[in-house]
Amino acid sequence: MNFTKVEFIKSAASPKDFIYDGLPQAVFAGRSNVGKSSVINSLVRRKNFARVGSQPGKTSQINYFLIDSKAYLTDLPGYGYAKVSKAERDRWGKLMENYFSQNGLITLGVMIVDARHKPTNDDILMANWFKEADCRFIIVANKIDKVKKSAINENAAVIRETLALSDTTPLILYSAVTGTGRGELIAAIENALVI
C-alpha cells in the first residue's frame, strides 16, 4: 500500500458524517500535544498534511484521509487539553462515544502516547475504549528521539504496564522527526487492514 498516495476526504462533526463505505479504517488517537499530526505527516511523507497546530487541541472533528484508494487513515480529535472549554470537551466526548459505539467502523486502533512520560488517565481511558470496541490496536510511543537510550526499555515497560496491554498488543517506538519506527508502523497497519 502506497502511504504517500493520500488524499483528504472529509471532516465529520457528527455521526451523520461518519463514513460507512466498507473500506477498512486505521483510527489514530492521542492527547492534544502528543504529536499525532506529526506522526501522520511523517507516515504519509507530507509536511503539513494533517494540520500541525501551534496550539494543541486544534483537531475538533474526525478527519478522514484515503490511503492509496484502499483504506482510511482516520484522525480523531486530540484529547485531554485543559484550555478547551467544558462545552467543547463534552461535544468531543459525545462524538467519540458515538464513533466507538458503531460496529465495524474501526479496523485498527493506532494510539499515540509520549515516549517520555507515563500515560495519563485520559490515555488509559482511550486504551480502554479501544479494548471495549473489541478491535485490534497498537501503541505508538512518539518522541523516542527525546528519550535517552538507557531509558527506552524502562519507559516502554511503564507504558505497557500503565495501559495494561496484553503481550500481543504491539508497542512501536517512533520518532516523527527521525522516521524511526515508520516502516514498522506501516507494516502493522497493512497487516491489520489485510490489504
Backbone bond lengths (Angstrom), bond angles and torsions (degrees), N, CA, C in turn:
res aa  C-N    CA-C-N  psi(-1)  N-CA   C-N-CA  omega(-1)  CA-C   N-CA-C  phi
1 M - - - 1.457 - - 1.527 108.20 -
2 N 1.312 116.06 132.43 1.462 120.88 -176.47 1.532 110.06 -90.67
3 F 1.330 116.10 103.38 1.466 120.80 -176.48 1.528 112.94 -74.38
4 T 1.325 117.43 -11.28 1.461 118.64 176.82 1.529 111.18 -88.55
5 K 1.343 116.47 -9.28 1.466 120.62 175.60 1.526 107.06 -94.05
6 V 1.314 115.21 87.50 1.460 120.35 -170.52 1.520 110.36 -136.17
7 E 1.331 116.06 143.36 1.474 119.40 176.08 1.516 110.35 -140.80
8 F 1.327 114.35 143.59 1.460 120.04 175.57 1.528 108.21 -74.42
9 I 1.343 116.53 131.02 1.463 120.31 -178.51 1.522 111.57 -101.32
10 K 1.338 117.09 -56.34 1.465 119.35 -178.33 1.521 110.32 -167.79
11 S 1.347 114.95 167.11 1.453 122.78 171.16 1.516 107.91 -111.79
12 A 1.323 116.86 139.39 1.462 121.55 179.46 1.527 108.89 -112.95
13 A 1.331 115.92 120.53 1.465 121.01 178.89 1.516 111.31 -101.40
14 S 1.336 116.90 -11.97 1.464 120.91 179.21 1.531 108.77 -151.36
15 P 1.348 117.45 164.14 1.467 120.66 -176.26 1.522 114.61 -55.19
16 K 1.331 117.80 -30.23 1.472 119.57 -179.36 1.532 111.27 -65.00
17 D 1.340 116.71 -18.33 1.466 120.78 -179.42 1.529 113.37 -92.46
18 F 1.347 118.10 -6.18 1.466 120.33 -179.18 1.530 110.18 -61.46
19 I 1.326 116.52 149.21 1.468 121.43 179.20 1.530 109.46 -93.72
20 Y 1.330 115.33 125.29 1.468 122.00 179.19 1.524 109.86 -125.06
21 D 1.315 118.59 54.75 1.469 118.90 -175.42 1.528 113.29 -100.50
22 G 1.342 116.66 7.71 1.459 119.84 176.35 1.518 115.36 89.42
23 L 1.341 117.65 -12.26 1.469 118.77 177.61 1.528 109.02 -72.97
24 P 1.337 117.61 145.88 1.470 119.80 179.39 1.528 111.41 -65.94
25 Q 1.342 114.97 152.46 1.459 120.34 -179.71 1.527 110.69 -127.72
26 A 1.331 115.43 124.72 1.466 121.72 169.99 1.523 105.70 -96.30
27 V 1.316 116.20 114.17 1.460 122.27 -170.03 1.524 110.64 -101.39
28 F 1.333 116.76 119.23 1.461 122.87 -177.54 1.524 110.75 -97.02
29 A 1.336 115.58 128.37 1.459 121.16 179.24 1.522 109.26 -135.38
30 G 1.327 116.22 151.59 1.465 119.86 177.95 1.517 110.61 175.74
31 R 1.322 114.89 163.70 1.462 120.04 177.25 1.515 110.56 -61.15
32 S 1.324 115.25 156.29 1.470 121.22 -175.94 1.524 113.76 -56.52
33 N 1.331 117.52 -32.83 1.474 118.77 -174.37 1.525 112.58 -110.06
34 V 1.336 117.00 23.25 1.466 119.62 -173.54 1.538 112.92 -90.22
35 G 1.334 116.38 -7.74 1.464 119.98 179.61 1.518 113.39 89.76
36 K 1.341 116.37 30.12 1.473 120.89 -179.05 1.527 111.30 -61.03
37 S 1.330 116.34 -46.71 1.472 119.38 179.11 1.526 111.19 -61.81
38 S 1.316 116.09 -38.00 1.469 120.05 179.20 1.522 111.25 -65.41
39 V 1.342 116.96 -38.40 1.466 120.37 176.84 1.524 109.79 -62.85
40 I 1.340 116.43 -46.59 1.474 120.45 179.58 1.526 110.29 -61.02
41 N 1.333 116.51 -45.42 1.471 120.47 179.59 1.531 111.59 -60.39
42 S 1.331 116.62 -40.72 1.472 119.07 -179.55 1.531 110.30 -70.00
43 L 1.329 116.11 -33.00 1.464 121.15 -179.97 1.524 111.06 -65.25
44 V 1.342 116.38 -43.34 1.469 120.69 -177.17 1.534 112.27 -93.69
45 R 1.350 115.08 0.54 1.471 121.99 179.14 1.528 112.86 57.19
46 R 1.339 115.26 43.32 1.470 121.33 174.67 1.517 107.45 -127.53
47 K 1.313 116.27 136.00 1.460 119.03 -172.00 1.525 113.90 -67.09
48 N 1.309 117.57 -50.99 1.467 119.54 -176.43 1.514 111.82 -123.30
49 F 1.327 116.37 40.64 1.461 119.90 -175.98 1.528 110.76 -70.08
50 A 1.319 116.16 -61.93 1.472 119.51 170.77 1.519 104.18 -82.88
51 R 1.306 116.50 130.71 1.461 119.54 -174.33 1.520 111.62 -58.73
52 V 1.325 115.28 128.20 1.460 120.74 173.55 1.517 105.76 -102.00
53 G 1.320 115.68 108.26 1.464 119.64 -176.04 1.510 111.41 -81.11
54 S 1.343 115.54 145.44 1.456 119.07 172.40 1.525 107.95 -71.52
55 Q 1.314 115.32 -22.05 1.458 121.63 178.30 1.518 107.92 -118.65
56 P 1.332 118.39 130.81 1.463 119.65 177.28 1.525 110.94 -61.69
57 G 1.325 116.10 156.63 1.466 120.34 175.93 1.510 114.02 88.31
58 K 1.339 117.98 14.79 1.462 120.88 -177.54 1.533 112.87 -72.81
59 T 1.346 116.74 -35.87 1.461 119.38 -178.13 1.521 108.55 -78.58
60 S 1.330 117.42 106.23 1.469 119.76 -177.15 1.520 111.70 -110.87
61 Q 1.332 116.15 1.44 1.463 120.47 178.36 1.524 108.76 -126.81
62 I 1.322 115.95 169.90 1.457 120.62 175.41 1.528 107.11 -87.30
63 N 1.323 116.67 120.98 1.461 121.26 -178.30 1.520 110.73 -104.39
64 Y 1.332 115.33 132.83 1.466 121.61 -178.62 1.528 110.21 -108.25
65 F 1.336 115.57 124.84 1.459 122.11 175.28 1.527 107.46 -118.16
66 L 1.325 117.24 130.38 1.461 121.54 -179.75 1.521 109.00 -93.85
67 I 1.341 115.18 123.39 1.464 121.43 -179.02 1.518 109.17 -100.74
68 D 1.328 116.29 116.77 1.470 122.25 172.83 1.540 112.75 53.38
69 S 1.329 115.99 29.39 1.481 122.80 -179.37 1.529 113.49 58.14
70 K 1.355 116.63 18.31 1.471 119.85 -173.73 1.519 114.45 -118.71
71 A 1.327 117.50 -25.51 1.460 120.02 -174.81 1.530 109.16 -158.92
72 Y 1.330 114.95 160.16 1.464 119.64 176.58 1.518 110.64 -101.30
73 L 1.309 113.85 139.61 1.435 121.52 165.06 1.530 102.38 -100.61
74 T 1.321 116.69 110.85 1.458 121.85 -172.61 1.524 108.74 -106.01
75 D 1.334 116.21 119.22 1.462 122.68 -173.72 1.527 109.23 -101.71
76 L 1.338 116.38 111.40 1.461 120.76 178.90 1.529 110.21 -81.69
77 P 1.332 116.87 156.32 1.476 119.12 176.63 1.528 110.77 -60.81
78 G 1.317 116.48 142.03 1.465 120.45 175.88 1.523 109.97 -65.09
79 Y 1.313 116.17 148.74 1.467 119.40 -176.99 1.527 111.25 -119.76
80 G 1.338 114.98 163.91 1.461 121.12 170.50 1.519 115.95 82.04
81 Y 1.336 118.20 14.41 1.463 118.45 -179.27 1.524 110.01 -90.74
82 A 1.321 116.55 118.61 1.469 122.39 -169.99 1.532 114.09 -64.86
83 K 1.326 117.84 -28.99 1.466 118.87 -174.09 1.529 113.80 -79.79
84 V 1.326 116.59 -4.58 1.465 119.84 176.52 1.524 107.48 -78.54
85 S 1.330 117.29 140.17 1.469 121.04 -177.13 1.523 111.12 -63.61
86 K 1.339 115.55 158.72 1.467 120.50 179.02 1.525 110.07 -60.93
87 A 1.330 116.85 -39.85 1.471 120.62 179.64 1.531 110.36 -60.78
88 E 1.332 116.17 -40.49 1.469 120.86 179.70 1.530 110.33 -67.84
89 R 1.346 116.40 -41.40 1.477 120.08 177.79 1.528 110.39 -62.61
90 D 1.346 116.24 -41.08 1.474 120.46 179.36 1.528 110.67 -64.42
91 R 1.349 116.00 -41.53 1.468 120.06 178.81 1.523 110.29 -63.14
92 W 1.353 115.64 -42.30 1.466 120.77 177.46 1.520 110.21 -60.08
93 G 1.354 116.40 -46.40 1.460 120.96 -178.58 1.522 112.07 -59.59
94 K 1.331 116.22 -42.21 1.468 120.78 -179.52 1.532 110.07 -66.01
95 L 1.335 116.16 -42.77 1.463 121.10 179.30 1.533 110.23 -60.61
96 M 1.346 116.28 -44.24 1.466 120.67 179.88 1.528 111.28 -65.50
97 E 1.328 117.13 -43.58 1.471 120.61 178.83 1.523 110.23 -58.36
98 N 1.328 115.78 -44.43 1.469 120.29 178.43 1.521 111.15 -62.57
99 Y 1.325 116.22 -44.20 1.459 120.40 -177.45 1.527 110.79 -64.17
100 F 1.329 116.66 -47.97 1.468 120.57 -177.13 1.523 112.61 -70.35
101 S 1.334 117.53 -20.15 1.472 119.39 -179.13 1.531 112.37 -84.06
102 Q 1.334 117.74 -8.51 1.469 120.97 179.45 1.523 109.90 -80.14
103 N 1.300 116.88 121.14 1.465 120.46 -179.78 1.525 111.52 -67.97
104 G 1.325 115.65 133.09 1.459 120.07 171.72 1.516 116.43 80.58
105 L 1.337 118.80 3.54 1.467 119.12 179.27 1.533 111.31 -76.61
106 I 1.334 116.50 -40.63 1.466 120.41 -174.98 1.526 109.92 -93.70
107 T 1.323 116.06 114.76 1.465 120.29 175.21 1.524 109.64 -85.33
108 L 1.331 115.42 -41.84 1.464 121.46 -179.67 1.520 108.63 -145.66
109 G 1.317 116.67 133.98 1.460 121.08 172.29 1.517 109.51 -94.96
110 V 1.325 116.47 133.95 1.465 121.70 175.60 1.525 106.03 -120.61
111 M 1.321 115.85 102.60 1.459 120.17 -176.14 1.513 110.01 -102.24
112 I 1.330 115.41 125.37 1.461 120.59 -175.42 1.531 109.34 -103.10
113 V 1.325 115.27 127.63 1.460 121.32 176.43 1.528 108.35 -124.25
114 D 1.324 115.93 166.92 1.460 121.65 179.32 1.524 108.85 -87.88
115 A 1.322 116.26 119.36 1.472 121.17 -176.98 1.527 112.34 -63.32
116 R 1.336 116.99 -17.30 1.472 119.95 -175.82 1.520 113.02 -84.57
117 H 1.342 116.86 -19.60 1.466 119.53 -169.60 1.525 112.59 -128.72
118 K 1.317 114.64 157.18 1.463 121.08 172.01 1.529 107.92 -65.58
119 P 1.336 118.38 135.88 1.471 119.93 178.97 1.530 112.10 -56.62
120 T 1.329 115.49 146.03 1.461 121.94 -178.08 1.530 110.58 -83.57
121 N 1.329 116.36 173.27 1.468 120.96 174.86 1.523 110.78 -59.69
122 D 1.343 116.50 -36.30 1.479 120.27 177.80 1.530 110.57 -64.70
123 D 1.344 116.76 -37.79 1.464 120.67 176.76 1.533 110.37 -63.29
124 I 1.331 116.17 -42.26 1.468 120.74 179.68 1.529 109.73 -62.25
125 L 1.346 115.98 -43.14 1.466 121.00 178.56 1.531 110.85 -60.17
126 M 1.337 116.67 -44.40 1.458 120.46 -178.89 1.532 110.45 -65.71
127 A 1.328 117.58 -42.14 1.469 120.83 177.72 1.529 109.80 -60.42
128 N 1.318 116.26 -39.42 1.473 119.95 179.00 1.525 111.47 -66.71
129 W 1.342 116.97 -35.33 1.473 120.00 177.13 1.530 109.92 -61.73
130 F 1.326 116.17 -43.61 1.467 119.12 178.19 1.536 110.54 -63.42
131 K 1.330 116.49 -42.96 1.470 119.78 179.73 1.526 110.84 -61.90
132 E 1.348 115.66 -44.43 1.472 120.00 -177.82 1.525 111.83 -69.23
133 A 1.323 116.79 -27.72 1.473 120.40 177.10 1.531 110.06 -74.39
134 D 1.334 115.71 -6.95 1.462 122.46 176.69 1.533 112.11 57.51
135 C 1.327 114.91 42.46 1.470 118.81 177.40 1.523 108.22 -118.22
136 R 1.316 115.24 158.58 1.459 119.67 174.58 1.520 108.36 -66.31
137 F 1.322 115.94 141.98 1.459 117.21 172.80 1.517 109.73 -147.30
138 I 1.324 113.58 156.71 1.459 120.76 179.15 1.518 108.23 -128.37
139 I 1.315 115.07 154.84 1.465 120.91 177.61 1.521 108.09 -107.35
140 V 1.326 115.34 132.08 1.460 121.70 175.61 1.523 107.22 -112.13
141 A 1.332 116.79 113.18 1.467 121.45 178.36 1.529 107.85 -89.86
142 N 1.325 115.43 96.69 1.471 122.16 -175.00 1.539 110.66 -82.24
143 K 1.324 115.26 163.14 1.468 124.13 178.42 1.529 111.29 70.89
144 I 1.332 116.64 29.13 1.466 120.88 -179.58 1.536 110.67 -64.45
145 D 1.336 116.73 -22.48 1.477 120.71 177.93 1.527 111.57 -66.56
146 K 1.354 116.96 -15.92 1.473 120.39 -179.06 1.534 111.91 -99.95
147 V 1.339 116.00 7.14 1.478 120.69 179.84 1.526 108.80 -106.11
148 K 1.350 116.20 134.36 1.469 119.47 176.33 1.515 108.63 -61.34
149 K 1.334 115.89 141.31 1.471 120.46 -179.67 1.530 111.69 -53.88
150 S 1.310 116.50 -37.41 1.470 120.71 -177.46 1.532 112.53 -68.59
151 A 1.338 117.14 -18.51 1.470 120.83 -176.53 1.527 113.24 -101.57
152 I 1.339 117.81 -6.96 1.471 121.13 -173.30 1.531 112.65 -58.62
153 N 1.337 116.94 -50.91 1.469 119.83 -177.46 1.519 111.84 -63.37
154 E 1.321 116.12 -41.09 1.470 120.55 179.62 1.529 110.40 -63.82
155 N 1.338 117.22 -44.35 1.468 121.17 179.48 1.524 110.67 -62.56
156 A 1.332 116.74 -41.84 1.463 120.85 179.59 1.533 110.17 -62.75
157 A 1.331 116.72 -39.85 1.468 120.88 179.37 1.530 110.88 -64.94
158 V 1.335 116.85 -39.68 1.471 121.39 178.70 1.528 110.38 -63.97
159 I 1.332 116.66 -41.01 1.476 120.92 178.65 1.527 109.83 -62.80
160 R 1.333 116.70 -47.51 1.472 121.71 179.49 1.532 111.15 -58.15
161 E 1.316 115.14 -47.34 1.468 120.28 -176.53 1.525 111.15 -67.71
162 T 1.329 117.53 -45.75 1.468 121.55 -176.91 1.520 111.51 -63.33
163 L 1.331 117.11 -39.27 1.463 120.97 -178.85 1.532 112.12 -88.31
164 A 1.334 116.52 1.01 1.472 122.40 179.52 1.531 110.74 51.10
165 L 1.334 114.98 53.04 1.465 120.86 -177.87 1.520 110.96 -81.07
166 S 1.309 115.36 143.21 1.470 119.53 173.99 1.528 108.11 -75.28
167 D 1.326 115.47 162.55 1.468 120.16 179.32 1.522 111.56 -63.39
168 T 1.337 117.00 -21.19 1.465 120.64 -177.47 1.531 112.72 -88.49
169 T 1.343 117.53 -6.73 1.472 120.20 178.88 1.525 108.87 -84.09
170 P 1.331 117.51 114.93 1.472 119.60 -178.78 1.534 112.31 -65.47
171 L 1.325 115.46 142.70 1.465 122.97 172.78 1.525 106.05 -122.18
172 I 1.326 115.68 111.93 1.467 120.91 -176.05 1.525 109.52 -103.81
173 L 1.328 116.15 123.61 1.461 121.35 176.14 1.522 107.68 -80.01
174 Y 1.343 116.42 126.65 1.462 119.67 -167.79 1.524 111.61 -135.95
175 S 1.308 114.69 148.37 1.460 120.70 169.50 1.521 108.93 -137.66
176 A 1.327 115.55 114.94 1.460 119.71 177.04 1.525 110.36 -68.02
177 V 1.334 116.79 -19.98 1.469 121.80 -178.73 1.526 110.72 -79.66
178 T 1.331 117.38 -48.97 1.467 120.63 -174.60 1.531 113.52 -96.56
179 G 1.338 116.95 -15.41 1.465 120.29 -178.09 1.518 113.22 88.50
180 T 1.340 117.52 1.37 1.469 121.01 176.80 1.525 109.47 -56.35
181 G 1.331 116.67 130.05 1.459 120.83 176.60 1.519 114.77 88.72
182 R 1.341 118.57 -6.71 1.471 120.31 -176.76 1.526 111.63 -61.25
183 G 1.328 116.45 -48.56 1.466 120.10 -179.75 1.518 111.81 -61.32
184 E 1.325 115.70 -40.27 1.468 121.12 -179.91 1.531 110.81 -65.26
185 L 1.339 116.01 -40.96 1.471 119.86 179.72 1.531 110.95 -67.42
186 I 1.330 117.12 -43.28 1.465 120.64 177.24 1.526 110.34 -59.17
187 A 1.335 116.46 -45.01 1.471 120.33 -179.94 1.526 110.96 -61.94
188 A 1.333 116.92 -40.69 1.469 120.81 -179.82 1.524 111.15 -65.88
189 I 1.346 116.34 -39.72 1.467 120.12 179.24 1.529 109.66 -67.13
190 E 1.333 116.77 -48.09 1.461 120.47 -179.40 1.526 111.21 -60.31
191 N 1.315 115.98 -41.69 1.465 120.73 179.99 1.528 111.55 -62.03
192 A 1.342 115.76 -41.97 1.469 120.19 -178.25 1.534 111.83 -72.68
193 L 1.331 115.78 -34.73 1.463 119.30 -177.24 1.531 111.60 -82.32
194 V 1.314 115.94 -13.90 1.469 123.21 178.55 1.515 110.82 49.50
195 I 1.325 114.76 61.59 1.477 119.82 -177.79 1.521 108.42 -107.37
